[in-house]
Amino acid sequence: MKYKTINPTTEDELFTYQQTTNDEIDKILTKAQTSFKSWRNKSFHFRAEKLFKIASILRKNKYVLCNAMAIEMGKPIALGLTEIEKCAVVCEYYAEYSEKILSDKPIKTERTASYVSFQPIGPILAIMPWNFPFWQVFRFVAPNLMLGNSIILKHAPNVSNCSILIENLFREADFSTHVFSNLLISPENVSAIVSNIISDNRISGVTLTGSANAGSFVASLAGKHLKKSVLELGGSDAYIILKDANLNLAVPQCVTSRMNNTGQTCIAAKRFIVDQAIANDFTRLFVEESNKIISGDPLDESVMMGPMARRDLQMNVHNQVLRSIKEGAKLELGGEIPIKKGFFYPPTVLTNIKSNSLVFHEEIFGPVASIITFNNENEAIQLANSTDFGLGAAIFTQDIEKGNFIAKEKLEAGSCFVNEFVKSDPRLPFGGIKSSGFGRELSELGIIEFANIKTVVVK
């Protein structure tokens, strides 16, 4: 079976791909299992040298890789360069620190020796999304390769060329064949093929970054077949803006978070919960800042916002905006599909949002900001937590002690930031709660998610 990819800027066909056949998948699974048995026995030094080499190759090829992202999913070159650098950094982080993180941990008991050892478990299926075609892959792959697992990637079909380029990076870095493998699967066949792979005894675990519905599907399969899983799903992140907030700091941070990557990021700020006393000023400044965003061809290095990745995504966001307006939301900016080629959608700002409205509860995966007002801090916290999601949250205030207390003790999310927009960092664990998934990536915690945490006792 064949499938095509589309350039979201020009709407032209890009490439035609031949889907990986069932026989080819069977061979890849066998070779991934065989490669794992060899790879796990390589020294940390050996594996680290490979990751350092990948980091170097990423930087050397950054413009080629950025060009691929721009053409396939509309990411502006400037954002692509940041993404590739972040991939290189995560490779270097785990290359440098994995041996220390995974060293045996002695536990004092009455025995001669008691300790915890961290060991790889086998081939892991990684189901990755299109919005950060390289970063989403490398933030999972780097720690697991250092741990000693082998990887099978099922990337989003619309970024198939990016997935091939990633596989080529590993070949250029002289990784053993099938320590990293790539599958090309058409959209129509994803569910059936993924089901078969997860159920296969040669797969030891599965990780997915994607929607809550996709996460539920994968989690149910992993549970049925007793496979370890890690899920990083959607978010409806709330940013609380207290009345003492420095709006000159807060507004640019909030706009960047919401409009970054054309709003197509799980940890983008979705709901801005603003003290009634400063709501008008916040809204005015937010609109002014959003109007500064340069939208256009992602291959132009001056462009800050490209098109949305697909036509269906563009139309879904627009329909959510129209439904919200029917529910009483006020359109302050944007909200109209441009009359030109490409899946563009403008920066959009909605106010007069009620807690029972669509836009309050659903994740809008596009450049749409929802502004909600509150009268007291308890109400603000209640509004922030009134969601099925729990990926990230932030609070802006000049009272750092109060901000820290609310972030730590009151907000229900996997990552909570004070006076800064939520972002991932290789040194810090990343993941969500509730419908935003479970498990953690990055940091010391991320590398042991797919480890056998083995207790060893010697009498």
Protein Blocks (a to p, Z undefined) as FASTA:
>chain_A
ZZddddfklopafbdcddddfklmmmmmmmmmmmmmmmmmpcfklmmmmmmmmmmmmmmm
mmmmmmmmmmmnopafklmmmmmmmmmmmmmmmmmmmmmmmpccddddfbfbdcdddddf
bjcdddddfklmmlmmmmmmmmmmmnopacdddddfklmmmmmmmmmmmmmnopaehkac
cddddfklmmmmmmmmmmpmkbgbdcddddfklmmmmmmmmmmnopacdddddddddcdd
dfkbcfklmmmmmmmmmmgghhpafklcfbdcddfklmmmmmmmmmmmmmmpccddfklm
kbcbdcdfbfklmmmmmmmmmmmmmnopacfbgjiacddedjddcddddehiafkbmklm
mccdbdbdcddddfbfklmmmmmmmcfbdfbccdddfblklmmmmmmmmpgcfbdcehia
cdddfkbccddehjnogcjeehjklmmmmcccdddddZZ
